[in-house]
Amino acid sequence: MSKLPAPSSKAELCLLELLRRGKAGLHPLDVNIRDLTHANLLDEAGKFWSITLPTDMSLLRIRHGVRIADQPAPFTSVHGYKAMFKRYWLADLDAAKSAIGLLNSWRAKRGVEPLSSRDCNALLAAFQPEPQALGEVA
């Protein structure tokens, strides 16, 4: 994928990260920060980070109509402490296509070229349905 200009909003950065991670999606521990210095380093590198991932997902769902799936992702620390998180991902190929459309509309509003066909195809590749084995076809 080619080098993309830095997104102008957290929503744009979050949506792009959902597309990049494909069906693996985002987990709060994947994108959490240790401190403000860590946040600034990630920000300078154009990396997505969040301490409010559930809120970020809700805003994308409610304000922008993005179809995001989630499922419980429990975590147990090395000391045995348990916490319940959720993992989030774009629901399917159609949701990924809609996400790209939304990204391109945001890019157009700020005067940036839309994602290239090559970039779109690279982002959508992770959402393609798995081919069925011959034995699974009815």
N, C-alpha and C positions, 0 to 999 in steps of 0.2 A: 504494500500500500504506500502511496506517495505521502510526503510530509504535508500535513494539513495545517492551516493557520490556527492559532490558538483560539478556542471557543471564547465567546464574550460573556457567557453566563454559566453559572453552576448547572443549570438545567441542561444546557447544550453539552457541557462537558460530561454530565452524568449519562445522558442519552447516547453520546458517542462511546462511552465506556461500556454501556450495556451492549451496544452493537459489536464492539471489539471482542468482548468476552463470550459472545454467542450463548449457547445453551448452558454453559458453565455458570453464567450470571455473576452477580455480586453478592458477597456476604459481608456483613458489617466489619468483621475482623480483617477482611481483605483490604478495606479502604480506610481503616481508622488511622488516626495520627497519634503520635506519642506526646508531642508538645508543639508550641508555636513555631519553633525553629524547624521541626520536621515538616510542619504544614507549609512553611515558606519554601523549603527545599523542594517539596513535591510540586508546589505551585509553579516555581521557576522552571521545573522540568516538564511542565504541562501534564502532570499526572493527576488523576482523579483521586480525591480523598474526601471523606465525609465523617462527621461525628453524628450526623442525623440522617443516616441512610433511609430508615422507614419514612421519615418526613419527606425526603427527596422523592421517594417512590410515590408517595401519596400525591404530591404536587404534580408529578408527571401524569399520573392517572386522572386526577380530578380536573386540573387546569388545562391539560393538553390532550386528554383522551387517549393516552398511550396505554395499550393493553400489556400489562406486566403481570406475569405469573409469579407466585411465591410458594414456598413450602418451608415448614419448620426445619431448622438446622441446629439441633442442640449441640452444645459445646461443654466438654468437661476439661477443666484445667489439670495440670500435672499434680496439683494438690487436692484434686477431687471436687473442686467447686463447680457447680453446674449453672449454666445460663442457657436461656432459650433465645435463639436468634431466628431470622428468616433469611433465606437465600432468594434473590430476585433475578428474573430474566425476562426478556421479551417473549411473549406468549407463543409466537409462531412466526412463520415466514411473512404472513400478511402484516403482523405487528411490526416486524423489522422493516418492511417496505414503507409502512406508514411513518415509522421513526425517521427513516432517511428523508421522506418528504417533509417532515417537520423540521429536521436539521437544515435542509436546503432552503426552506422558507425563512428560517432565522438568518441563515447566511445571506440570503438575498436582501433582507431588511437592513443588514449592516454593510451591504455593498461588496460582499465577498463572492467569488465564483462558487457555484454549486459543486458538490462532490462529483468527481469524474465518474464515468461509467465503470472504469477499472476499479476505483475505490469502492463504489457501490457494490459491484460484484464480489469484491474481496470481503466486504462486511456481511453480505447476504449469504455467502458460502456456508457459514456455520449454521444457518437456519434451514438449509435444504433438507427435505425429508430423506431419511435413510432408505437406500434401495432395499426392497424385500428380497429375501432369498427365494430361490425357485420353489422350495418346499412350502413356503408360507403363502404362496399365491393360490387362491381358491378357484 
